[in-house]
């Protein structure tokens, strides 16, 4: 995908003569920013193919489950049914990350459940359940509001895809009565992204190694006396999160305010899914007097 550079020129009318002094009062923008952030980490192609084939690049926690789905709502909260809230390992994270399996009971009184809880993590790198990496069982018993049942570290190395299942089992038959199922993608806390500007649209591409999360918002900055400053606008943005799968792109229309001649750039923020880091990209363009 072609990146826009300073070869992109917009011809817009200039405004009055007092603009420069007003522009120096604009809020200071960011410093020097890249058009692309590169990551040296790369997943194996079969894992990327599995993510694409199963639509696992969409959704912040890889919440899709292989058929047949086993989430019944008998025990885990689901569609207004169930008893337990929960926390269990799934999503994007580096190998070695510590995890806990926790159940929450939201009623005031304690509960006593004659069932077993099982955590099972299987290698899914070949796009089918393979070797079992983790398998633990324990009786649920009685607890008041919150209890941790398992803990450990996400197995490695980075670049693995696991299927993670948390199940409630009948204590005698070991029949599965309810199951949470999700995926774990082990990857480093890195961003791979590229920003371009073409045909009045901004294009953000995720070059890996993790899904990216962004929003519809962006800012326009102008270089004023060698300092980047944020151009005031009245544009409103929705707060909806946009998830970009590995190797995928999103294209968003750009609405520019009235601009005077000068050197500008579009600035966009992205976050790696599952992490708290932030990446900031900028793509430049120029405006000349007609």
Residue pairs with C-beta under 8 A, 6 or more apart in sequence:
1 194
1 196
1 203
1 205
1 249
2 196
2 198
3 35
3 36
3 194
3 195
3 196
3 283
4 196
4 197
4 198
4 283
4 284
4 285
5 284
6 263
6 284
6 285
6 286
8 197
8 284
8 285
8 286
9 285
9 286
9 287
9 288
10 256
10 259
10 285
10 286
10 287
10 288
11 287
11 288
11 289
11 290
12 258
12 259
12 260
12 261
12 287
12 290
13 258
13 289
13 290
14 260
14 261
14 289
15 258
15 260
19 260
20 224
23 222
23 224
23 229
24 224
24 225
24 229
26 222
26 224
26 229
26 230
26 231
26 232
27 229
27 230
28 227
28 228
28 229
28 230
29 219
29 221
29 227
29 228
29 229
29 230
29 267
30 221
30 228
30 267
30 280
30 282
31 228
33 265
33 267
33 280
33 281
33 282
34 281
34 282
35 194
35 195
35 196
35 281
35 282
35 283
35 284
36 193
36 194
36 195
36 207
36 281
37 191
37 192
37 193
37 194
37 279
37 281
38 192
38 207
39 188
39 190
39 191
39 192
39 207
39 208
39 209
41 158
41 159
41 187
41 188
41 190
41 208
41 209
42 208
42 209
43 159
43 187
43 208
43 209
43 246
44 125
44 159
46 125
46 126
46 127
47 125
47 159
47 160
47 161
47 185
48 246
48 247
49 127
50 56
50 124
50 125
50 126
50 127
50 161
51 57
51 161
51 185
51 245
51 246
52 245
52 247
53 127
54 64
54 66
54 127
55 64
56 62
56 64
56 183
56 185
56 245
57 211
57 243
57 244
57 245
57 246
57 247
57 248
58 211
58 243
58 245
59 243
60 91
60 211
60 213
60 241
60 243
60 273
60 274
61 90
61 91
61 182
62 90
62 91
62 92
62 182
62 183
62 184
62 185
63 90
63 182
64 182
64 183
65 71
65 181
65 182
66 129
66 163
66 181
69 181
70 165
70 167
70 176
70 178
70 179
70 181
71 78
71 178
71 179
71 180
71 181
72 78
72 177
72 178
72 179
73 79
73 80
73 81
73 82
73 178
74 81
74 82
74 168
74 177
74 178
75 82
75 83
75 84
75 113
75 115
75 168
75 177
75 178
76 82
76 83
76 84
76 86
76 166
76 168
76 178
76 180
77 83
77 84
77 85
77 86
82 178
83 105
83 111
83 113
84 103
84 104
84 105
85 103
85 104
85 105
85 106
86 101
86 102
86 103
86 104
86 166
86 180
87 100
87 101
87 102
87 104
88 99
88 101
88 102
88 119
88 164
88 166
88 180
88 182
89 99
89 101
89 121
89 154
89 164
89 184
90 164
90 180
90 182
90 183
90 184
91 182
91 183
91 184
91 185
91 273
91 274
92 184
92 185
92 187
92 210
92 211
92 272
92 273
92 274
92 275
93 154
93 184
93 185
93 186
93 187
93 274
94 154
94 158
94 186
94 187
94 188
94 189
95 153
95 154
95 155
95 156
95 157
95 158
95 160
95 186
96 153
96 154
96 156
97 153
97 154
98 151
98 152
98 153
98 154
99 151
99 152
99 153
99 154
100 148
100 150
100 151
101 117
101 119
101 148
101 149
101 150
101 151
101 166
102 146
102 147
102 148
102 149
103 117
103 140
103 143
103 146
103 147
103 149
104 145
104 146
105 111
105 143
105 144
105 145
105 146
106 145
109 144
110 142
110 143
110 144
110 145
111 142
111 143
112 141
112 142
113 140
113 141
113 142
114 139
114 140
114 171
115 139
115 140
115 168
115 169
115 170
115 171
115 177
116 137
116 138
116 139
116 140
116 168
116 169
116 170
116 171
116 174
117 137
117 138
117 139
117 140
117 149
117 150
117 166
117 167
117 168
117 169
118 135
118 136
118 137
118 165
118 166
118 167
118 168
118 169
119 134
119 135
119 136
119 149
119 150
119 164
119 165
119 166
120 132
120 134
120 135
120 164
120 165
120 166
120 167
121 132
121 133
121 134
121 135
121 155
121 162
121 163
121 164
121 165
121 184
122 129
122 130
122 131
122 132
122 133
122 162
122 163
122 165
123 129
123 130
123 131
123 132
123 133
123 160
123 161
123 162
123 163
124 130
124 161
124 162
124 163
124 183
125 160
125 161
129 163
133 155
133 162
134 152
134 155
136 150
137 169
138 149
138 150
139 171
140 149
140 168
154 184
154 186
155 162
155 186
156 186
157 186
158 186
158 187
158 188
159 186
159 187
159 209
160 184
160 185
160 186
161 183
161 184
161 185
161 186
162 183
162 184
162 185
162 186
163 181
163 182
163 183
163 184
164 181
164 182
164 183
164 184
165 179
165 180
165 181
166 179
166 180
167 176
167 177
167 178
167 179
167 180
168 176
168 177
168 178
168 179
169 175
169 176
169 177
170 177
185 210
187 209
187 210
188 209
189 272
189 275
189 277
190 209
190 210
190 272
191 210
191 212
191 270
191 272
191 277
191 279
192 206
192 207
192 208
192 209
193 204
193 205
193 206
193 207
193 212
193 270
193 279
193 281
194 204
194 205
194 207
194 281
195 202
195 203
195 204
195 205
195 266
195 268
195 281
195 282
195 283
196 202
196 203
196 205
196 283
197 203
197 254
197 266
197 283
197 285
200 253
200 254
201 251
201 252
201 253
201 254
202 218
202 251
202 252
202 253
202 254
202 266
202 268
202 283
203 249
203 250
203 251
203 252
204 212
204 214
204 244
204 249
204 250
204 252
204 268
204 270
204 281
205 244
205 248
205 249
206 212
206 244
206 245
206 246
206 247
206 248
206 249
207 247
208 246
208 247
209 246
210 246
210 272
210 273
210 274
210 275
211 243
211 244
211 245
211 246
211 272
211 273
212 243
212 244
212 270
212 271
212 272
212 273
213 241
213 242
213 243
213 244
213 270
213 271
213 272
213 273
214 241
214 242
214 244
214 250
214 268
214 269
214 270
214 271
215 237
215 238
215 239
215 240
215 241
215 242
215 269
216 237
216 238
216 240
216 242
216 252
217 237
217 269
218 252
218 254
218 266
218 267
218 268
219 230
219 231
219 266
219 267
220 230
220 231
220 233
220 256
220 257
220 259
220 264
220 265
220 266
220 267
221 228
221 229
221 230
221 231
221 264
221 265
221 267
221 282
222 228
222 229
222 231
222 259
222 262
222 263
222 264
223 229
223 262
223 263
223 264
224 262
228 265
231 257
231 259
231 264
232 257
233 257
234 257
235 255
235 257
242 250
243 273
244 250
244 270
254 266
259 287
260 287
261 287
261 288
261 289
262 286
262 287
263 284
263 286
264 284
264 285
264 286
264 287
265 282
265 283
265 284
265 285
266 282
266 283
266 285
267 280
267 281
267 282
268 280
268 281
268 282
269 278
269 279
269 280
269 281
270 278
270 279
270 280
270 281
271 277
271 278
271 279
272 279
